[in-house]
Amino acid sequence: MQRLGWTEADGREHLQKFYGKRSRLQLTEEELDNFLLFLQLTDTPESTLNSQNPTTNN
C-alpha cells in the first residue's frame, strides 16, 4: 500500500468497497490472496481507488 501512496483510510475504503470489511485481518485467506495480488498488479496510484478490482467476481 505504501508503494501505491495509499493511506490507511484508502486501504479501508478499498476493503469496504470490494470485500465489505474494514481490515485485512477480517479477510479470509482467499480474499487476502486476492487483495495482495491486486496490490501487486496495480502500478499507478492514480488508477487504484477508482478502478474495478480485477480479482472479484462482481
C-alpha positions in Angstrom: 0.0 0.0 0.0 2.9 2.3 0.7 4.2 1.8 -2.8 0.9 3.0 -4.2 0.8 6.0 -1.9 -2.3 4.7 -0.1 -3.2 5.9 3.4 -4.8 3.7 6.0 -8.1 5.3 5.1 -7.6 4.5 1.4 -6.9 0.8 2.2 -10.0 0.7 4.4 -12.1 2.3 1.7 -10.9 -0.3 -0.8 -11.5 -3.2 1.6 -15.0 -1.9 2.4 -15.9 -1.4 -1.2 -14.7 -4.7 -2.6 -14.9 -7.1 0.4 -17.3 -5.4 2.8 -14.7 -5.5 5.6 -12.6 -2.7 7.3 -9.4 -4.6 8.0 -7.1 -7.1 6.3 -7.4 -9.1 9.5 -11.0 -9.7 8.7 -10.3 -11.1 5.2 -10.5 -14.9 4.5 -7.3 -16.4 3.2 -8.6 -16.3 -0.3 -9.7 -12.7 0.0 -6.3 -11.7 1.4 -4.6 -13.5 -1.5 -6.8 -11.6 -4.0 -6.1 -8.3 -2.2 -2.4 -8.8 -2.3 -2.5 -9.8 -5.9 -4.5 -6.7 -6.7 -1.8 -4.6 -4.9 1.0 -6.3 -6.8 -0.7 -5.8 -10.2 -1.6 -2.2 -9.5 1.2 0.1 -10.6 -0.1 3.7 -10.6 -1.5 5.5 -7.6 -4.0 7.5 -9.7 -5.9 4.5 -11.0 -6.2 2.4 -7.9 -9.1 3.8 -5.9 -11.4 4.4 -8.9 -10.8 1.2 -10.8 -12.6 -2.1 -10.7 -10.9 -4.8 -8.6 -9.8 -7.5 -11.2 -9.9 -10.2 -8.6 -13.5 -10.0 -7.5 -16.4 -11.6 -9.2 -18.7 -8.5 -9.2 
